[in-house]
Amino acid sequence: MADRNGIRDAVVLVSGGLDSTTVLAIAKAEGYRVNALSFRYGQRHAVELEAARRVVAAMGVERHVIADIDLRAFGGSALTDSIAVPKHGSAAELEAGLGEGIPVTYVPARNTVFLSFALAWAETLGASDLFIGVNALDYSGYPDCRPEYIAAFETLANLATKAGVEGTSRFRIHAPLMTLDKAAIVRRGLELGVDYSLTHSCYDPTPEGLSCGACDSCLLRLKGFSEAGTTDPIRYDIRTSF
């Protein structure tokens, strides 16, 4: 629902990483009033939430909620349990192993949990637009990053809410990065003025908060900047060449 000035609210999931920061910039560029939503979900490191706060502040977002969910109660992921984060020597080595099963960095049903919270907030705001930074090209093979999943959740959103049933709102799940590779995502963000030095993507940062340079997320990020013809502005503990 738009306000008297024709401005529509949107709930944007913001992790502090490269993808969600780019999506935040896209939502703002499309004229939405952004309501940013992040999660303290029991992840092993708080660095990403610090990045989310920096990003939201730099982009002038007035409403930023950090919701608490303790997914450590279930475990089952290298991001929420005492399971080692896989490391690789290069992006080529990582890509050679893709398709060999869903990696241990997958957090069970995380995007479903996050989108459910976003949907609840959107309904209270009278908003019908939710933004998420999932991607089906340069990613680690998570099942909740696929187009089929996003389409299914959108159907669910319109079946499972008062606004959807009464027809006062038609929820849409926006996944503007779905068909972009990391290089294209970087280029799009730079076009929109994103300061990627504020972001954090690493699954296993050092105690000082430096990115490891060898986990799936670091390697895909570094590959994206390299293929976009620019340098990643964040600091790494281990530099990986391509």
C-alpha positions in Angstrom: 0.0 0.0 0.0 1.4 3.4 -1.0 1.2 6.4 1.3 -0.3 9.8 0.3 2.9 10.6 -1.6 2.7 7.3 -3.6 5.7 5.8 -1.8 5.4 2.0 -1.1 7.0 0.2 1.9 9.1 -2.8 1.3 10.8 -5.2 3.8 14.3 -6.0 2.7 16.4 -8.8 4.2 19.8 -7.4 5.0 22.6 -9.7 6.2 25.5 -7.3 5.7 26.8 -9.3 2.8 27.5 -8.3 -0.8 24.2 -9.7 -2.2 21.8 -8.3 0.3 23.5 -4.9 0.3 23.1 -4.8 -3.5 19.4 -5.7 -3.2 18.9 -3.0 -0.6 20.4 -0.5 -3.1 18.1 -1.8 -5.8 15.0 -1.5 -3.6 15.9 2.1 -2.8 16.6 2.9 -6.5 13.2 1.6 -7.4 11.6 4.1 -5.0 10.6 1.9 -2.1 10.8 3.1 1.5 13.0 0.4 2.9 12.3 -1.5 6.2 15.5 -3.5 6.8 15.4 -6.8 8.6 18.4 -8.7 9.9 18.7 -11.7 12.2 20.7 -12.7 15.2 20.1 -16.3 14.6 22.9 -18.0 16.5 25.5 -17.6 13.8 29.0 -18.1 15.0 30.1 -14.6 14.3 28.6 -11.2 15.0 30.7 -9.5 12.3 27.9 -9.7 9.7 25.5 -7.9 12.0 28.0 -5.1 12.5 28.2 -4.9 8.7 24.4 -4.8 8.4 24.3 -1.9 10.7 27.0 0.0 8.7 25.2 -0.7 5.4 21.8 0.4 6.7 23.2 3.6 8.2 25.2 4.5 5.1 22.1 4.1 2.9 20.0 6.2 5.1 17.5 3.5 6.1 15.5 4.7 9.1 13.9 1.5 10.1 16.2 -1.5 10.9 15.0 -4.4 13.0 17.4 -7.1 14.2 15.3 -10.1 15.2 16.5 -12.8 17.6 16.1 -16.4 16.6 18.3 -19.1 18.1 18.9 -21.7 15.4 21.7 -23.1 17.5 19.0 -25.0 19.3 18.8 -27.2 16.1 22.4 -27.0 14.8 23.0 -29.0 11.7 25.1 -26.3 9.9 28.7 -25.2 10.0 27.3 -21.7 10.6 25.3 -22.6 13.8 27.1 -25.7 15.1 30.6 -27.0 15.9 31.2 -28.2 12.4 34.2 -27.0 10.5 33.6 -24.5 7.6 35.0 -26.1 4.4 37.9 -24.3 2.8 39.2 -24.4 -0.8 42.4 -23.4 -2.5 40.7 -21.5 -5.3 37.4 -20.7 -6.9 38.1 -23.3 -9.6 38.5 -26.0 -6.9 35.2 -24.8 -5.3 33.3 -24.9 -8.6 34.7 -28.4 -9.4 33.0 -29.7 -6.3 29.6 -28.0 -6.8 26.8 -30.5 -7.5 28.3 -33.1 -5.1 25.7 -32.4 -2.5 24.4 -29.5 -0.4 27.3 -28.1 1.6 27.4 -28.1 5.4 27.2 -24.3 5.4 23.5 -24.6 4.5 21.4 -23.6 7.4 18.3 -25.8 7.4 15.2 -23.8 6.2 16.9 -20.5 7.0 15.4 -18.5 4.1 12.0 -19.9 4.9 12.4 -18.7 8.5 13.7 -15.3 7.4 11.0 -14.8 4.8 8.3 -15.8 7.3 9.5 -13.0 9.7 9.7 -10.6 6.8 6.2 -11.5 5.7 4.8 -11.0 9.2 6.4 -7.5 9.4 5.2 -6.6 5.9 1.7 -7.5 6.8 1.8 -5.3 9.9 3.2 -2.4 7.8 0.6 -2.8 5.1 3.5 -3.6 2.7 3.2 -6.1 -0.1 6.8 -6.2 -1.3 9.6 -8.4 0.2 13.2 -8.3 -1.2 15.8 -11.1 -0.8 19.3 -11.5 -2.2 19.2 -15.1 -3.3 21.0 -16.1 -6.5 20.9 -19.2 -8.6 24.2 -18.8 -10.5 27.3 -18.1 -8.4 26.2 -19.7 -5.2 26.9 -22.9 -3.1 23.9 -24.9 -4.2 21.4 -24.2 -1.4 17.9 -25.4 -2.1 16.3 -22.2 -0.8 18.0 -20.0 -3.4 16.2 -21.4 -6.4 13.5 -19.6 -8.5 11.1 -22.5 -7.8 11.5 -21.9 -4.1 10.8 -18.1 -4.4 7.7 -18.7 -6.5 6.5 -21.3 -4.0 7.0 -18.9 -1.0 5.1 -16.2 -2.9 2.2 -18.5 -3.3 2.3 -19.4 0.4 2.5 -15.7 1.4 -0.8 -15.0 -0.4 -2.5 -18.1 1.0 -1.4 -17.8 4.6 -2.1 -14.2 5.5 -5.1 -12.1 6.3 -4.1 -9.6 3.7 -3.8 -12.2 1.1 -7.1 -14.0 1.9 -9.1 -10.7 2.1 -7.5 -9.5 -1.1 -6.2 -6.2 0.5 -2.7 -7.0 -0.6 -0.9 -9.2 -3.2 2.5 -10.1 -1.8 5.4 -10.2 -4.1 8.8 -11.7 -3.4 11.5 -9.8 -5.3 14.8 -11.6 -6.0 16.5 -9.2 -8.4 19.8 -11.0 -8.3 18.4 -14.5 -9.2 19.8 -14.7 -12.7 23.0 -12.6 -12.2 26.5 -14.0 -11.6 28.7 -12.4 -8.9 30.5 -10.1 -11.4 27.2 -8.8 -12.7 26.0 -8.2 -9.1 29.2 -6.3 -8.3 28.8 -4.1 -11.4 25.2 -3.4 -10.6 26.0 -2.4 -7.1 28.8 -0.1 -8.2 26.4 1.5 -10.6 24.1 2.3 -7.7 26.9 3.7 -5.6 27.3 0.7 -3.1 30.3 1.0 -0.8 31.3 -2.7 -0.6 34.0 -1.9 2.0 31.1 -1.8 4.5 30.0 -5.3 3.8 31.0 -8.7 5.1 30.6 -12.1 3.4 32.9 -14.6 5.1 31.6 -17.7 6.8 34.7 -18.0 9.0 36.3 -14.7 9.8 39.4 -14.3 12.1 38.9 -13.1 15.7 39.9 -9.6 14.3 37.0 -9.8 11.8 39.2 -10.4 8.7 37.7 -12.5 6.0 39.3 -15.9 5.5 39.6 -15.8 1.7 39.1 -19.6 1.4 35.5 -20.4 2.3 32.8 -20.7 -0.3 31.4 -17.2 0.2 34.9 -15.5 0.2 35.9 -17.3 -3.0 32.7 -16.5 -4.9 33.0 -12.9 -3.8 36.6 -12.6 -4.8 35.8 -14.2 -8.2 33.0 -11.7 -8.7 35.2 -8.7 -8.1 38.0 -10.1 -10.3 35.6 -10.8 -13.2 34.1 -7.4 -12.8 37.5 -5.9 -13.3 37.8 -4.3 -9.9 39.3 -5.0 -6.5 37.4 -6.1 -3.5 37.8 -3.3 -0.9 37.6 -5.5 2.2 40.5 -7.0 4.1 41.4 -10.7 3.9 43.5 -12.9 6.1 44.5 -15.0 3.1 44.6 -13.6 -0.4 43.4 -16.0 -3.1 44.4 -15.4 -6.7 42.5 -16.5 -9.8 
